[in-house]
Amino acid sequence: MAREPRHKAETADTDGRIAPDPFAAVLPALAALATIASIAAVNWVGQDKVGERSRTRRKAGIALRDLESCCLGLQEIFRRLHRNPKLFAGEGGAAASPMKFGVVGPRIDAGLTRIFQQLINDIASMLVLASQNAFDVMCAIEDEEILAPEQLFYGFGEQQDRLNGLMQSRATLKVTIETCLDVADRLTALVRELKKHKVD
């Protein structure tokens, strides 16, 4: 007796591959945020600058504009992570698992696989861009092309502490993504405020 074919949707779900380790995607995105939050440190380490060091070739205004774009890009990345909880936050026990590698996602269909690959590409690009732009902004601060009040650096430091807290507490995927989305929003506001203190 011939078996009846399974329903198409059921076949797609059961035949889809298991999602890769979700923290392998989330942690690089968190690291991109951390590079921007690290601007906090320049308020103290910048006092030890060497006068003859090479200066960045980029103007402060361009570096700030590009860093703001990175913040907006990271906001969108964490929104997309938040919109796809099955892929990134898991379901059931995976969603409540503390931060660690080896959290296996559920089986996913071809559509979610494409979303995952696109996000991995976007996160990788954003990590490179955020690192370079944050570095250039820190150089501009050291070179006194940006003269910001100390309180603004404390704002960056607060966001850095929040990211460190996620690592230290081994937060769950759900908490990590929600916190990082809020940190991205706050860093965007801080970078916009930093733009107001560029020396003309």
N, C-alpha and C positions, 0 to 999 in steps of 0.2 A: 504494500500500500504506500503510495507516494505521500511524502510529507507536504503539508501546506506551507507555502512561503510565509516567512514572517512579515509583519507590517513594516513598511519602508522606514518609518520614524524609529521603530524599535531596532531595526538593523543598523541604522546610522549611529544610534547611541551605543549599541553593544560592540559594533565593529570599530568605533573610534579609538584612537590610541589614548593611553593614560597621559594626562598633562604632565609636563616636566615639573621638577621641584619648584613650587611657587616662590620660595625665598630666593632662588637663583635669579629671579626677575626683580623682586621687590628690593633686595639689598643694594644692587647697583643704583636703583632709582633713589634710595635713601642716601647713598653715598654722594650722588649729585647734589642733593639738598645740603648735605654736610659741607661740601666745598664752598657753597655760598655762605652758609652760616659761619664758616671759619674766618670770614672778614672781621669777626669780633676780635680776633687775636692781634690784628695789626695795630690796634690802639696801644698795645703794650710792647710787642716785639719790634714795632716800627721805630721805637726810640733808639734801638741799637743799630740803626741803618749805617751802612758804609757809604761815605760821601762819593767815592769814585766808582760805585757799582754801575753797571750798564742800565740805562733806562729803557722802558718799553717804547716801541715805536708808535703804538696806538694812542690816540688822544683819549683823555679821560671820558669825554662825552660819548664817544663811540663805544668804549668798553662798558660804560654804564647802560647804554641803550641795549647792547647785546646781552648783558647780564639780566636786564629786565625781561628780555625775550626768553631767556632760559627759564626764569621763574614762571612765566606764563606757560611755557612748554611743559614744565614739571607739574603745574596745576592740572593741565589737561591729561597728562600721563596718569596722575593719581585719580583723576575723575574716571578715566577709562578702566583703571584697576578696580575702582569702587563699583563701577557699573557691571562688572563681570565677576561676581562673587564665586560662581561655580568654578571658574578657571583659576582665580587667584586667592580667594579666601577659603576655598574648599567648602565642603558641606559636612555636617555632622562633626565627627571628632577632629577632622583636619582643620576646621575653622577655629577650634579652640586650642590647637596645638601650639606650644610656645615656640619662639623663634629658634629654629634649628634646621639644618639640612636633612633631607630624607623624609620630608612631608610630601607624600605622593598625592597628586591631584586626582580627581575622578576621570573616568573615560570621557572624552570630548569628541564632538563632531568636527567635520572639516572647517566649518565656519569659525569655530572657536580656535582651532589650530592656526588659522590665518591671522586672527586677532592677536594671538600670543606672539607669533613671529614678527608681526608689524611692531608690537610694543617692545619686543626685545631690540629690534633695530633702532627704534626711537630712543629707548633708554640708553643704549650704547652711545649714540650720537650726542645725547644730552649730557652724559657724563663727561665726555671730552670737551664739549663747548663750555659747560658750566665751570669746569676746572680752569680752563684757559682764561675765561672772562673774569672769574673771581680773582685769579692771580693778577691780571692786568689792573683791575680796580684796586687791589691791595698795593700794587706798585704806585699807582696814581696817588693813593692816600699817603704813602711814604714820601713821595716827591712833592707833597703839599699842593697837588693839583685839585684835591678834594679836601676841604677843611670842615669836617663834620663834628658836631658836639659829642662829648663822651657818652651821653645818654643813648645816642643812636647805636653805638657799639655794644652797649649793654643789651639793646634789643636783639641784635644778632646773637649775642651770647645766650640769651634766654632760649632762643630757638635751637641753638647748639645743645644746650642742656636737655631740652626735650628729646632730641634725637639720641643723645647719649642714654637717656632714661629708657628709651625703647630697647636699646642694646643690653643695658644692665639688667632690666627686668625680664628680658626674653619675652617681650610682648607677643601676643597672638597676631596672626596675619591680619585679622579684622581690625584690631586696635592699631597696628602698625600703619595700615593703609589710611585709616581715618585720621590718625595723628599727622601723618606726612602730608595729607591733603591740606590740613589746617596750617601746618608749618610752611608749605609752599605759598599759601595765601598771605601769610604774615611776612615772609621774606620778600614777596613782591612789593608790599607796602613799604618795607624798610629800604629796598633798593630805590623805589620812587622818591622816598624822602632823601636818600643819599644824593640823588641827582640835583636836589635843590642847593646842595653845598659845594657844587663844582665851581672852582675859581674861574672866572671869565678872563 
